[in-house]
Amino acid sequence: MKDQDPQALMSEEEIIRLAQSLAGESSDGLFVGIGDDAAVLNLAGSEFCVTTDLMVEGVHFDMSYTSPRDLGIKAMAANLSDLAAMGALPRWGFLSLGLPRPPSRRVVESVFGGVMEMCRKYGLILAGGDTVGAPQLLINLCLIGAAEKRAPVLRTGARPGDAVCVTGVLGSAAAGLAWLGSGGAVDDEDAAWAVAAHLRPEPRVTAGRVLAQSGRVHSMMDLSDGLATDLARLCEASQVMARVDEKRLPLATQASALAEKLGAGALEWALTGGEDFELLFTCAPGDVELLNELVADSQPELGVSRVGEIGKGRGVHLRRADGNEQEITLKGFDHFREAPST
């Protein structure tokens, strides 16, 4: 059999663009369609944000070190993070499970336990879903959130001159994945911060609502596939370019030590690791301090870091510590460009 023509193969970005082209323009009641963190529906004069996310065993998680309860928590966090990026208030959720036959009561109850823990924490009601038999464990959630006071913040509003900002620290989830993937113990004290970030991420729901309601954020999305890829998506949506400063990237204080132990790079984790579920947003440079104060007031241990700026052009560029620049556009995770790693 001849090798398949590389021209016939598609990247994740190309699949998304194809879906956008086939879906066509927004229709009545659909304010925002394919291409943002969530769709936005206008129903009876109110706006609702709708997101869905699928996780597959062997691609997104490894059951050798992921407990079923942690899987429920992480699946919820990934979807809640999309609502956070829109500044939406979580309201309802729909859970679908694909389960190997015969389903284990312990596994099913534990997954539901993690899901319901997050429902209670963020005030969300589980309203329905589906179950099917499957060759491996699959979990899919669809969450609906309500837009409050202001229209949802989209990816399309970045302007030349804007500051590029992130909440929290970057690369911790990738550090946890690298540690666990290398055979590191789940309960190792030195890697506990990274393991928790990978297995039990915390979506920035409160921070997202605070940022959106400030009226000072021009564009926003969550960081699920790494800064290099997600910032490129924001830039593409806004038809701008971004420059990021290596020296400004907020890394966990323990990241360098763990990276050295694993023969990895903390900077690479921050740029391309993914699943941090922090918020990436742009704003006027003069508003960064105020937004940092608002976020810290809502969640004292969380801060905002300015990591770069928006300019005219295309792509994402990294300004290295030595002053040199390199393009890093779409260098994060792509399901169809590389072999999945869990």
Buried (B, 14 or more C-beta within 10 A) or exposed (E): EEEEEEEEEEEBBEEBBEEEEEEEEBEEEBBBBBBBBBBBBBEEEEBBBBBBBBBBBEBBBBBEBBBBBBBBBBBBBBBBBBBBBBBBBBBBBBBBBBBBEEBEEEBBEBBBBBBBBBBEBBEBEBEEBEEEEBEEBBBBBBBBBBBBEBBBBBBBBBBEEBBBBBBBBBBBBBBBBBBBBEEBEBEEEEBBBBBBBBBBBBBBBBBBBBBBBBEBBBBBBBBBBBBBBBBBBBBBBBEBBBBBBBEBBBBBEBBEEBBEBBEBBBBBBBBBBBBBBBBBBBBBEEBBEBBBEBBBEBBEEBBBBBBBBBBEEBBBBBBEEEEEEEBBBBBBBBBEEEEEEB
